[in-house]
Amino acid sequence: MSLTVSTLAVIRPETPEGLKAIPVRTRLVRPGDDLIALVSEAVCGIARAGDVVAVSETALAIAQGEFVVAERVRPSRLAYLLCRYAGPMATISQPESMQLVIDRVGYPRAMYATLAHLIGRLIGRRGVFYELMGAAIAAFDGYTGTMPPYERAIVFAPRDPDAFASDFKRRSGIDCAVVDANDLEKAKILGASGNVCAPCVEAALLDNPHGNSDEQTPIVVLKWRGSGDNPLLSDTTGCEG
């Protein structure tokens, strides 16, 4: 999530010609699933060595049980107040998500960030609340855009995505990345096996080919079909991040 709005134009990185993104459908991911086995079965016959299997952070977090149903959260008056000032697409625009952020950092820090935000607005500076609370806010996804029975689930950040990606590579022989991508043309790698070129994979996922709703495609297989070295893997391209 971007914490501040730059006055400079944002230059979108170009996806190399010859790089293909293939969404892969799976069954419903459930808490306790062996996600490596599930993903391996889904991409069998599609992915091979030299490709990168991009797995949605939401799927990994759900398999790990890292979510809570919104009805179990009791928002405070402060949570209701603060979420009114969040943008409609922001994770914390929902009072339940805002309450979880407050619970994580504590009321004193939340009040301090709120006061600093109000002072910042008075002097023409925006986004102070996000700057001060950024890490806590990034730890949650709101309860929109996910298919039943998780449409009212607030999903936490997955545990140790680097370990998951490395284990997938060890068991399947195919490189892997755990990614946070959305429809706002933003993509971020949260964890990856050692050979993955993060900037190239992130650029390939800016159009968010993943689908956590009824598309049921939390996996995307990235393939290089161009000439020259494979830009997906750093050991073949000298990838610069």
MARBALUM-28291 format. One line per 5 residues: number of its first residue (from 0); their letters; for each residue x, y, z of N, C-alpha, C. Coordinates in Angstrom, 2 decimals, always signed. Example, Ala and Ser with C-alpha at 12.3 -4.5 7.8 and 13.67 -1.06 7.14 Angstrom:
<rs>
0> as> +13.19,-5.69,+7.80,+12.30,-4.50,+7.80,+13.20,-3.30,+7.80; +12.85,-2.25,+7.08,+13.67,-1.06,+7.14,+12.90,+0.03,+7.87
</rs>
This chain:
<rs>
0> msltv> +0.84,-1.19,+0.00,+0.00,+0.00,+0.00,+0.87,+1.23,+0.00; +0.55,+2.16,-0.88,+1.32,+3.39,-0.94,+0.93,+4.30,+0.20; +1.93,+4.82,+0.92,+1.64,+5.63,+2.09,+1.50,+7.10,+1.75; +2.13,+7.56,+0.72,+2.06,+8.96,+0.34,+1.85,+9.05,-1.16; +1.33,+10.17,-1.60,+1.13,+10.40,-3.03,+2.25,+11.28,-3.54
5> stlav> +3.03,+10.77,-4.47,+4.14,+11.53,-5.01,+3.65,+12.57,-5.99; +4.35,+13.67,-6.08,+4.01,+14.70,-7.06,+4.62,+14.37,-8.41; +5.46,+13.35,-8.47,+6.07,+12.94,-9.73,+5.22,+11.86,-10.38; +5.26,+11.79,-11.69,+4.54,+10.75,-12.40,+5.14,+9.39,-12.08; +4.27,+8.41,-11.87,+4.72,+7.05,-11.58,+4.91,+6.32,-12.90
10> irpet> +6.10,+5.83,-13.12,+6.40,+5.11,-14.36,+6.19,+3.63,-14.12; +5.24,+3.06,-14.84,+4.95,+1.64,-14.68,+6.02,+0.82,-15.38; +6.63,-0.13,-14.66,+7.64,-0.96,-15.32,+7.01,-1.81,-16.42; +7.73,-2.00,-17.49,+7.22,-2.76,-18.62,+7.49,-4.25,-18.44; +6.49,-5.05,-18.78,+6.66,-6.49,-18.75,+7.39,-6.92,-20.01
15> peglk> +8.47,-7.68,-19.89,+9.21,-8.08,-21.09,+8.33,-8.83,-22.07; +8.47,-8.51,-23.34,+7.73,-9.23,-24.37,+8.19,-10.68,-24.39; +7.25,-11.58,-24.39,+7.58,-13.00,-24.33,+7.31,-13.62,-22.98; +6.90,-12.80,-22.01,+6.57,-13.32,-20.69,+5.05,-13.54,-20.62; +4.64,-14.75,-20.30,+3.23,-15.11,-20.28,+2.78,-15.42,-18.86
20> aipvr> +1.58,-14.94,-18.52,+0.98,-15.21,-17.21,-0.25,-16.08,-17.40; -0.26,-17.26,-16.77,-1.36,-18.22,-16.94,-2.05,-18.41,-15.59; -3.27,-17.86,-15.39,-4.00,-18.13,-14.15,-4.40,-19.60,-14.08; -4.31,-20.18,-12.88,-4.63,-21.60,-12.70,-5.72,-21.73,-11.63; -6.78,-22.43,-11.99,-7.91,-22.63,-11.09,-7.61,-23.74,-10.09
25> trlvr> -8.09,-23.56,-8.86,-7.93,-24.58,-7.82,-9.28,-24.84,-7.16; -9.34,-25.85,-6.37,-10.49,-26.02,-5.49,-10.42,-24.98,-4.38; -11.45,-24.90,-3.57,-11.48,-23.96,-2.47,-10.37,-24.29,-1.47; -9.56,-23.28,-1.14,-8.51,-23.46,-0.14,-9.13,-23.39,+1.24; -8.75,-24.32,+2.10,-9.32,-24.40,+3.44,-8.21,-24.33,+4.49
30> pgddl> -8.53,-23.88,+5.71,-7.54,-23.88,+6.78,-7.00,-25.29,+7.03; -5.69,-25.40,+7.17,-5.06,-26.68,+7.41,-4.64,-27.41,+6.15; -4.98,-26.87,+4.98,-4.56,-27.51,+3.72,-3.04,-27.54,+3.60; -2.52,-28.61,+2.98,-1.13,-28.63,+2.53,-1.11,-27.87,+1.22; -0.83,-26.57,+1.29,-0.95,-25.73,+0.10,+0.09,-26.08,-0.94
35> ialvs> +1.25,-26.56,-0.51,+2.25,-26.96,-1.50,+1.73,-28.12,-2.34; +1.11,-29.10,-1.69,+0.55,-30.23,-2.43,-0.59,-29.77,-3.33; -1.44,-28.88,-2.82,-2.57,-28.38,-3.60,-2.09,-27.63,-4.85; -1.11,-26.75,-4.65,-0.59,-25.97,-5.78,+0.13,-26.88,-6.77; +0.92,-27.81,-6.26,+1.65,-28.72,-7.14,+0.70,-29.52,-8.03
40> eavcg> -0.40,-29.98,-7.44,-1.39,-30.74,-8.22,-2.04,-29.84,-9.27; -2.33,-28.59,-8.89,-3.02,-27.68,-9.80,-2.16,-27.32,-11.01; -0.85,-27.17,-10.80,+0.03,-26.73,-11.90,+0.69,-27.89,-12.62; +0.36,-29.12,-12.23,+0.95,-30.28,-12.89,+0.61,-30.27,-14.38; +1.62,-30.36,-15.21,+1.44,-30.32,-16.65,+1.42,-28.91,-17.21
45> iarag> +1.45,-27.91,-16.33,+1.45,-26.51,-16.77,+2.80,-25.86,-16.48; +3.26,-25.99,-15.21,+4.52,-25.37,-14.80,+5.67,-26.37,-14.90; +6.84,-25.83,-15.17,+8.04,-26.66,-15.23,+9.23,-25.82,-14.78; +10.38,-26.45,-14.65,+11.59,-25.73,-14.26,+11.84,-24.58,-15.22; +12.17,-23.41,-14.66,+12.35,-22.21,-15.46,+11.16,-21.26,-15.36
50> dvvav> +10.01,-21.79,-14.91,+8.84,-20.96,-14.67,+8.86,-20.47,-13.23; +7.95,-19.54,-12.92,+7.74,-19.10,-11.55,+6.26,-19.26,-11.24; +5.96,-19.98,-10.16,+4.59,-20.14,-9.70,+4.31,-19.06,-8.67; +3.40,-18.14,-9.00,+3.04,-17.05,-8.10,+1.78,-17.43,-7.34; +1.88,-17.45,-6.03,+0.77,-17.86,-5.16,+0.24,-16.65,-4.41
55> setal> -1.06,-16.47,-4.40,-1.68,-15.36,-3.70,-1.42,-15.44,-2.20; -1.08,-14.31,-1.59,-0.88,-14.27,-0.15,-2.15,-14.67,+0.59; -3.32,-14.34,+0.02,-4.59,-14.67,+0.67,-4.76,-16.17,+0.79; -4.43,-16.91,-0.27,-4.55,-18.37,-0.24,-3.64,-18.96,+0.82; -2.41,-18.47,+0.90,-1.48,-18.99,+1.90,-1.96,-18.67,+3.31
60> aiaqg> -2.42,-17.45,+3.53,-2.88,-17.07,+4.86,-4.08,-17.90,+5.28; -5.01,-18.15,+4.37,-6.19,-18.96,+4.71,-5.78,-20.39,+5.03; -4.87,-20.96,+4.25,-4.40,-22.31,+4.53,-3.74,-22.39,+5.91; -3.09,-21.30,+6.32,-2.44,-21.24,+7.63,-3.41,-20.89,+8.76; -4.67,-20.60,+8.42,-5.65,-20.20,+9.44,-5.48,-18.78,+9.92
65> efvva> -4.80,-17.96,+9.12,-4.51,-16.57,+9.52,-5.64,-15.63,+9.07; -6.80,-15.76,+9.67,-7.91,-14.87,+9.36,-8.90,-14.90,+10.52; -9.78,-13.92,+10.55,-10.83,-13.86,+11.56,-12.10,-13.37,+10.88; -13.23,-13.93,+11.27,-14.51,-13.49,+10.73,-14.87,-12.15,+11.33; -15.32,-11.23,+10.49,-15.57,-9.85,+10.92,-16.54,-9.78,+12.10
70> ervrp> -17.51,-10.69,+12.14,-18.51,-10.66,+13.22,-17.91,-10.92,+14.59; -16.70,-11.46,+14.64,-16.05,-11.70,+15.93,-15.31,-10.47,+16.46; -15.25,-9.42,+15.66,-14.55,-8.20,+16.06,-15.58,-7.16,+16.49; -15.37,-6.52,+17.63,-16.27,-5.50,+18.13,-15.59,-4.14,+18.01; -15.89,-3.39,+16.96,-15.22,-2.10,+16.76,-15.57,-1.09,+17.86
75> srlay> -14.58,-0.33,+18.24,-14.78,+0.74,+19.22,-15.26,+2.01,+18.51; -15.62,+3.01,+19.31,-16.01,+4.29,+18.73,-14.85,+4.90,+17.95; -13.64,+4.71,+18.47,-12.47,+5.24,+17.77,-12.32,+4.59,+16.41; -12.54,+3.27,+16.32,-12.43,+2.57,+15.04,-13.46,+3.10,+14.04; -14.68,+3.31,+14.50,-15.71,+3.85,+13.62,-15.35,+5.25,+13.14
80> llcry> -14.78,+6.04,+14.04,-14.40,+7.41,+13.68,-13.28,+7.41,+12.65; -12.24,+6.63,+12.90,-11.06,+6.65,+12.03,-11.35,+6.08,+10.65; -12.15,+5.03,+10.57,-12.38,+4.41,+9.25,-13.16,+5.32,+8.33; -13.84,+6.32,+8.88,-14.59,+7.28,+8.05,-13.65,+8.12,+7.19; -12.40,+8.27,+7.65,-11.46,+9.12,+6.93,-10.56,+8.33,+5.99
85> agpma> -10.73,+7.02,+5.96,-9.94,+6.20,+5.04,-10.60,+6.21,+3.67; -9.81,+6.04,+2.63,-10.36,+5.96,+1.28,-11.23,+4.73,+1.13; -12.20,+4.75,+0.21,-13.12,+3.63,+0.05,-12.44,+2.32,-0.35; -11.24,+2.40,-0.97,-10.52,+1.20,-1.38,-9.50,+0.76,-0.35; -9.38,+1.50,+0.75,-8.36,+1.19,+1.75,-8.79,-0.01,+2.58
90> tisqp> -7.80,-0.82,+3.00,-8.08,-1.95,+3.87,-8.81,-1.53,+5.13; -8.44,-0.40,+5.69,-8.97,+0.02,+6.97,-10.21,+0.90,+6.83; -10.89,+0.86,+5.68,-12.14,+1.59,+5.53,-13.28,+0.88,+6.26; -13.01,-0.34,+6.73,-14.00,-1.11,+7.49,-13.68,-0.99,+8.98; -14.66,-0.74,+9.83,-14.39,-0.55,+11.26,-13.76,-1.77,+11.92
95> esmql> -14.13,-2.98,+11.46,-13.55,-4.17,+12.06,-12.05,-4.26,+11.78; -11.66,-3.95,+10.53,-10.24,-3.96,+10.19,-9.49,-2.89,+10.97; -10.09,-1.70,+11.09,-9.46,-0.63,+11.85,-9.29,-1.03,+13.31; -10.27,-1.73,+13.86,-10.16,-2.16,+15.25,-8.99,-3.12,+15.44; -8.77,-3.99,+14.49,-7.64,-4.92,+14.59,-6.31,-4.17,+14.55
100> vidrv> -6.24,-3.11,+13.74,-5.03,-2.29,+13.71,-4.82,-1.63,+15.08; -5.90,-1.08,+15.65,-5.80,-0.45,+16.97,-5.37,-1.47,+18.02; -5.95,-2.68,+17.96,-5.58,-3.72,+18.92,-4.10,-4.08,+18.81; -3.58,-4.07,+17.59,-2.18,-4.45,+17.39,-1.22,-3.41,+17.95; -1.52,-2.14,+17.74,-0.57,-1.10,+18.15,-0.88,-0.52,+19.51
105> gypra> -2.12,-0.69,+19.98,-2.53,-0.11,+21.26,-3.20,+1.24,+21.06; -4.11,+1.57,+21.97,-4.86,+2.83,+21.86,-3.96,+4.06,+21.95; -2.94,+4.09,+22.84,-2.10,+5.30,+22.90,-1.44,+5.62,+21.56; -0.88,+4.61,+20.89,-0.23,+4.87,+19.61,-1.25,+5.26,+18.54; -2.44,+4.64,+18.58,-3.48,+4.98,+17.62,-3.93,+6.42,+17.81
110> myatl> -4.07,+6.84,+19.07,-4.47,+8.22,+19.33,-3.39,+9.20,+18.90; -2.12,+8.82,+19.14,-1.01,+9.68,+18.73,-0.99,+9.84,+17.21; -1.18,+8.72,+16.49,-1.19,+8.78,+15.03,-2.36,+9.62,+14.52; -3.49,+9.51,+15.20,-4.65,+10.31,+14.81,-4.39,+11.80,+15.01; -3.82,+12.15,+16.17,-3.51,+13.55,+16.45,-2.49,+14.09,+15.45
115> ahlig> -1.46,+13.28,+15.16,-0.44,+13.70,+14.20,-1.05,+13.87,+12.81; -2.00,+13.02,+12.48,-2.67,+13.11,+11.19,-3.46,+14.42,+11.08; -4.18,+14.77,+12.15,-4.97,+16.00,+12.13,-4.07,+17.23,+12.03; -2.96,+17.21,+12.74,-2.02,+18.33,+12.65,-1.43,+18.40,+11.25; -1.11,+17.24,+10.68,-0.58,+17.21,+9.32,-1.55,+17.79,+8.31
120> rligr> -2.83,+17.49,+8.48,-3.84,+18.04,+7.56,-3.89,+19.56,+7.66; -3.73,+20.09,+8.88,-3.78,+21.54,+9.08,-2.64,+22.26,+8.36; -1.49,+21.58,+8.23,-0.34,+22.20,+7.58,-0.16,+21.72,+6.13; -1.18,+21.04,+5.63,-1.17,+20.63,+4.23,-0.44,+19.33,+3.94; -0.18,+18.54,+4.94,+0.50,+17.26,+4.74,-0.49,+16.12,+4.91
125> rgvfy> -0.59,+15.25,+3.93,-1.55,+14.15,+3.96,-0.83,+12.82,+4.19; -1.58,+11.86,+4.68,-1.06,+10.50,+4.80,-0.22,+10.23,+6.04; -0.25,+11.12,+7.03,+0.57,+10.94,+8.23,+0.14,+9.69,+9.00; -1.16,+9.46,+9.09,-1.65,+8.28,+9.81,-1.08,+7.00,+9.19; -1.08,+6.93,+7.86,-0.54,+5.75,+7.18,+0.96,+5.62,+7.39
130> elmga> +1.65,+6.73,+7.42,+3.10,+6.69,+7.63,+3.43,+6.11,+9.00; +2.67,+6.50,+10.01,+2.94,+6.06,+11.37,+2.43,+4.65,+11.65; +1.40,+4.24,+10.95,+0.76,+2.94,+11.23,+0.94,+1.96,+10.09; +1.81,+2.28,+9.14,+1.89,+1.50,+7.91,+2.07,+0.01,+8.10; +3.02,-0.39,+8.95,+3.29,-1.82,+9.11,+2.09,-2.55,+9.69
135> aiaaf> +1.39,-1.92,+10.64,+0.21,-2.54,+11.24,-0.92,-2.64,+10.24; -1.10,-1.61,+9.41,-2.16,-1.63,+8.40,-1.88,-2.69,+7.34; -0.63,-2.83,+6.94,-0.26,-3.80,+5.90,-0.48,-5.23,+6.35; -0.63,-5.46,+7.65,-0.78,-6.83,+8.17,-2.17,-7.40,+7.95; -3.11,-6.58,+7.43,-4.48,-7.04,+7.27,-5.00,-6.77,+5.87
140> dgytg> -5.86,-7.66,+5.38,-6.66,-7.42,+4.19,-8.12,-7.35,+4.62; -8.86,-6.44,+4.03,-10.26,-6.30,+4.38,-11.09,-7.48,+3.91; -12.40,-7.43,+4.23,-13.25,-8.58,+3.94,-14.07,-8.41,+2.66; -13.48,-7.78,+1.65,-14.15,-7.68,+0.35,-13.29,-8.38,-0.69; -13.93,-8.89,-1.72,-13.21,-9.44,-2.86,-12.81,-10.89,-2.73
145> tmppy> -13.24,-11.58,-1.67,-12.92,-12.99,-1.49,-14.21,-13.80,-1.57; -14.14,-14.99,-2.15,-15.34,-15.79,-2.37,-15.83,-16.42,-1.07; -17.13,-16.81,-1.02,-17.65,-17.53,+0.13,-16.85,-18.82,+0.36; -16.64,-19.23,+1.60,-17.19,-18.67,+2.84,-16.31,-17.60,+3.48; -15.41,-16.98,+2.71,-14.45,-16.03,+3.29,-14.79,-14.57,+2.96
150> eraiv> -16.00,-14.32,+2.46,-16.34,-12.96,+2.05,-16.43,-12.00,+3.24; -16.57,-12.55,+4.45,-16.60,-11.71,+5.65,-15.39,-11.99,+6.54; -14.33,-12.49,+5.94,-13.10,-12.79,+6.69,-12.09,-11.66,+6.51; -11.49,-11.24,+7.60,-10.37,-10.31,+7.56,-9.11,-11.17,+7.59; -8.36,-11.10,+6.51,-7.22,-12.01,+6.33,-5.93,-11.32,+6.77
155> faprd> -5.17,-12.00,+7.62,-3.90,-11.47,+8.11,-2.79,-11.78,+7.11; -1.65,-11.17,+7.32,-0.48,-11.49,+6.50,-0.07,-12.94,+6.75; +0.36,-13.66,+5.71,+0.77,-15.06,+5.91,+2.06,-15.16,+6.71; +2.22,-16.29,+7.40,+3.43,-16.53,+8.17,+4.54,-17.02,+7.25; +5.71,-16.42,+7.37,+6.94,-16.87,+6.72,+6.77,-17.26,+5.26
160> pdafa> +6.37,-16.32,+4.41,+6.20,-16.66,+2.98,+7.48,-17.09,+2.29; +8.65,-16.62,+2.76,+9.91,-17.08,+2.18,+10.08,-18.59,+2.38; +9.74,-19.07,+3.57,+9.87,-20.50,+3.85,+8.93,-21.31,+2.98; +7.70,-20.82,+2.79,+6.76,-21.53,+1.93,+7.30,-21.64,+0.51; +7.78,-20.51,-0.03,+8.28,-20.51,-1.41,+9.49,-21.43,-1.56
165> sdfkr> +10.37,-21.40,-0.57,+11.57,-22.26,-0.63,+11.19,-23.73,-0.54; +10.21,-24.06,+0.33,+9.75,-25.44,+0.45,+9.09,-25.91,-0.84; +8.34,-25.02,-1.47,+7.71,-25.39,-2.75,+8.78,-25.71,-3.79; +9.82,-24.89,-3.85,+10.90,-25.14,-4.81,+11.59,-26.47,-4.50; +11.81,-26.73,-3.23,+12.50,-27.97,-2.84,+11.67,-29.19,-3.21
170> rsgid> +10.35,-29.12,-3.02,+9.50,-30.28,-3.27,+9.11,-30.44,-4.72; +9.06,-29.35,-5.48,+8.58,-29.43,-6.86,+9.66,-29.20,-7.91; +10.76,-28.53,-7.51,+11.79,-28.18,-8.47,+11.47,-26.94,-9.28; +10.39,-26.24,-8.92,+9.95,-25.05,-9.66,+10.00,-23.85,-8.71; +10.50,-22.72,-9.21,+10.58,-21.54,-8.36,+9.20,-20.99,-8.04
175> cavvd> +9.12,-20.28,-6.91,+7.83,-19.85,-6.39,+7.96,-18.46,-5.76; +6.86,-17.70,-5.83,+6.79,-16.41,-5.15,+5.41,-16.27,-4.52; +5.37,-15.74,-3.31,+4.11,-15.40,-2.65,+3.89,-13.91,-2.88; +2.75,-13.55,-3.45,+2.57,-12.18,-3.93,+1.30,-11.55,-3.37; +1.38,-10.24,-3.20,+0.23,-9.41,-2.85,-0.05,-8.52,-4.05
180> andle> -1.08,-8.85,-4.82,-1.43,-8.07,-6.02,-2.87,-7.61,-5.90; -3.17,-6.46,-6.47,-4.55,-5.97,-6.44,-4.90,-5.31,-7.76; -6.16,-4.86,-7.85,-6.65,-4.29,-9.11,-6.26,-2.83,-9.29; -5.43,-2.31,-8.39,-4.95,-0.93,-8.49,-3.58,-0.87,-9.14; -3.24,-1.92,-9.87,-1.94,-2.03,-10.56,-0.77,-1.94,-9.58
185> kakil> -0.90,-2.68,-8.49,+0.18,-2.79,-7.52,+0.43,-4.27,-7.25; +1.68,-4.64,-7.19,+2.06,-6.02,-6.90,+3.34,-6.01,-6.08; +3.37,-6.85,-5.06,+4.55,-6.91,-4.20,+4.82,-8.35,-3.82; +6.07,-8.75,-3.94,+6.47,-10.09,-3.51,+6.71,-10.06,-2.00; +6.03,-10.95,-1.29,+6.21,-11.07,+0.16,+7.26,-12.12,+0.52
190> gasgn> +7.47,-13.06,-0.37,+8.45,-14.11,-0.14,+8.70,-14.84,-1.44; +9.90,-15.40,-1.61,+10.23,-16.06,-2.86,+11.36,-17.04,-2.66; +11.43,-18.02,-3.56,+12.59,-18.91,-3.57,+13.79,-18.13,-4.10; +14.97,-18.65,-3.88,+16.19,-17.86,-4.04,+16.47,-17.32,-5.41; +15.98,-17.96,-6.48,+16.35,-17.54,-7.83,+15.41,-16.51,-8.45
195> vcapc> +14.31,-16.22,-7.78,+13.28,-15.37,-8.38,+13.75,-13.92,-8.49; +13.53,-13.32,-9.65,+13.83,-11.91,-9.87,+12.59,-11.10,-9.50; +12.59,-10.51,-8.32,+11.41,-9.85,-7.78,+10.86,-8.74,-8.69; +11.69,-7.80,-9.18,+11.12,-6.73,-10.02,+10.42,-7.24,-11.27; +10.97,-8.26,-11.90,+10.35,-8.80,-13.11,+9.02,-9.47,-12.80
200> veaal> +8.98,-10.25,-11.73,+7.74,-10.93,-11.36,+6.68,-9.91,-10.96; +7.06,-8.91,-10.20,+6.09,-7.88,-9.80,+5.53,-7.15,-11.02; +6.39,-6.82,-11.98,+5.93,-6.15,-13.20,+4.95,-7.02,-13.98; +5.19,-8.33,-13.99,+4.32,-9.24,-14.72,+2.95,-9.38,-14.08; +2.84,-9.02,-12.79,+1.58,-9.21,-12.06,+0.82,-7.91,-11.81
205> ldnph> +1.26,-6.81,-12.43,+0.59,-5.52,-12.19,-0.86,-5.53,-12.65; -1.19,-6.34,-13.65,-2.57,-6.43,-14.11,-3.40,-7.39,-13.26; -2.79,-7.94,-12.23,-3.46,-8.82,-11.26,-4.23,-9.95,-11.92; -3.53,-10.88,-12.56,-4.22,-12.03,-13.15,-4.76,-13.00,-12.10; -4.36,-12.83,-10.82,-4.91,-13.67,-9.76,-6.41,-13.38,-9.61
210> gnsde> -7.12,-14.34,-9.04,-8.53,-14.14,-8.73,-8.90,-14.91,-7.48; -9.20,-14.19,-6.37,-9.56,-14.84,-5.12,-11.07,-14.93,-4.93; -11.82,-14.38,-5.91,-13.27,-14.44,-5.82,-13.75,-15.66,-6.59; -14.87,-15.52,-7.33,-15.41,-16.71,-8.00,-14.55,-17.19,-9.16; -13.52,-16.40,-9.54,-12.57,-16.91,-10.54,-11.83,-18.12,-9.99
215> qtpiv> -11.58,-18.10,-8.68,-10.92,-19.20,-7.97,-9.58,-19.55,-8.61; -8.80,-18.50,-8.92,-7.48,-18.71,-9.52,-6.41,-18.01,-8.67; -6.10,-18.55,-7.49,-5.10,-17.91,-6.64,-3.66,-18.21,-7.06; -3.50,-18.92,-8.16,-2.18,-19.28,-8.66,-2.02,-18.70,-10.07; -0.84,-18.15,-10.35,-0.49,-17.73,-11.70,+0.86,-18.32,-12.04
220> vlkwr> +0.94,-19.01,-13.17,+2.21,-19.55,-13.65,+2.80,-18.56,-14.64; +4.00,-18.09,-14.34,+4.71,-17.16,-15.23,+5.71,-17.93,-16.06; +5.63,-17.76,-17.38,+6.49,-18.49,-18.30,+7.25,-17.51,-19.20; +8.49,-17.83,-19.49,+9.29,-17.02,-20.41,+9.34,-17.71,-21.76; +8.81,-17.02,-22.78,+8.80,-17.57,-24.13,+9.52,-16.66,-25.11
225> gsgdn> +10.31,-15.74,-24.59,+11.04,-14.83,-25.45,+12.42,-15.36,-25.79; +13.17,-14.55,-26.50,+14.54,-14.92,-26.83,+15.48,-14.41,-25.74; +16.62,-15.02,-25.63,+17.59,-14.57,-24.63,+17.35,-15.19,-23.27; +18.06,-14.65,-22.28,+18.00,-15.19,-20.92,+16.62,-14.98,-20.31; +16.27,-15.88,-19.41,+15.00,-15.83,-18.71,+15.01,-14.71,-17.66
230> pllsd> +14.21,-13.64,-17.82,+14.25,-12.53,-16.87,+13.56,-12.85,-15.55; +12.84,-13.96,-15.48,+12.15,-14.31,-14.23,+13.10,-14.77,-13.15; +14.27,-15.29,-13.56,+15.19,-15.88,-12.62,+16.51,-15.10,-12.58; +16.92,-14.74,-11.38,+18.08,-13.87,-11.23,+19.38,-14.56,-11.60; +19.42,-15.90,-11.49,+20.68,-16.58,-11.77,+20.97,-16.66,-13.26
235> ttgce> +19.99,-16.31,-14.10,+20.23,-16.34,-15.55,+20.33,-14.95,-16.14; +19.97,-13.91,-15.37,+19.91,-12.58,-15.94,+20.72,-11.54,-15.21; +21.23,-11.87,-14.03,+21.85,-10.84,-13.21,+20.83,-9.79,-12.83; +19.64,-10.26,-12.43,+18.51,-9.39,-12.10,+18.90,-8.35,-11.09; +18.46,-7.13,-11.33,+18.71,-6.03,-10.41,+17.40,-5.62,-9.79
240> g> +17.38,-5.52,-8.44,+16.13,-5.15,-7.76,+16.18,-3.75,-7.25
</rs>
